[in-house]
């Protein structure tokens, strides 16, 4: 598997996880964790 494909798959998976955590709206810590995961998953490099 190509390196870029692996990175794109990781980014997509982390974005979905982060969106689920933010949308769950359980508490502030979970929401902040979702935002942090979103930033890590969407960072360009």
Steps between C-alpha positions, in 0.01 A plus 500: 500500500630842413602735781265773382207259499575401858514864609174581322328202661629602844383856445153389392462263794612757755269762349201267534598415859541867589166591344330225700656623825401860436148407390450280808521810719552294817715751686764766439793257528361270230428797272851639544647156437300484178637835389855394579460178305353700212802731497744208505313317224470801273852639542686519167814336613 
